[in-house]
Amino acid sequence: MPQLNPAPWFAILMFSWLVFLTVIPPKILGHIFPNEPTTQSAKKANPEPWNWPWH
């Protein structure tokens, strides 16, 4: 029964996590997103007060 011998399964587990943590993240982070956010101006908008009649 292969479940009772942990040697090959542990090696496969360690190798797969090594691949997940070293090879895949740089490939995913290397993509360029087409809709980069633009910087907003630091000037605050001056809103006009509302003159609604409330009575």
C-alpha positions in Angstrom: 0.0 0.0 0.0 1.7 3.3 -1.1 -0.1 5.3 1.7 2.1 3.7 4.3 5.4 4.7 2.8 5.7 8.5 3.1 9.1 8.8 1.3 7.9 9.4 -2.3 4.8 11.4 -1.3 6.7 13.7 0.9 9.3 14.4 -1.9 6.5 15.1 -4.4 4.8 17.4 -1.9 8.1 19.3 -1.2 8.9 19.6 -4.9 5.5 20.8 -5.9 5.6 23.5 -3.1 9.0 24.5 -4.3 7.7 25.0 -7.8 4.6 26.9 -6.5 6.7 29.3 -4.4 9.7 29.9 -6.7 8.6 29.5 -10.4 4.9 30.6 -10.5 4.9 33.9 -8.6 7.4 35.7 -10.8 5.5 34.6 -13.9 2.2 35.9 -12.5 3.7 39.2 -11.2 5.5 39.8 -14.5 2.3 40.6 -16.4 1.5 44.2 -17.2 -2.1 45.3 -16.6 -3.6 47.3 -19.4 -5.5 49.7 -17.2 -3.0 51.3 -14.9 -4.5 53.8 -12.5 -3.8 57.4 -13.2 -2.7 59.7 -10.4 -5.2 62.1 -9.1 -4.4 65.8 -8.6 -3.8 66.9 -5.0 -6.1 69.9 -5.4 -9.4 69.4 -3.5 -12.6 70.1 -5.3 -14.5 73.1 -4.0 -18.2 72.0 -4.0 -20.9 74.5 -4.4 -23.5 74.7 -1.6 -27.0 73.6 -2.4 -29.7 76.3 -2.0 -32.8 74.1 -1.7 -35.9 75.4 0.0 -36.5 73.1 2.9 -39.8 74.6 4.1 
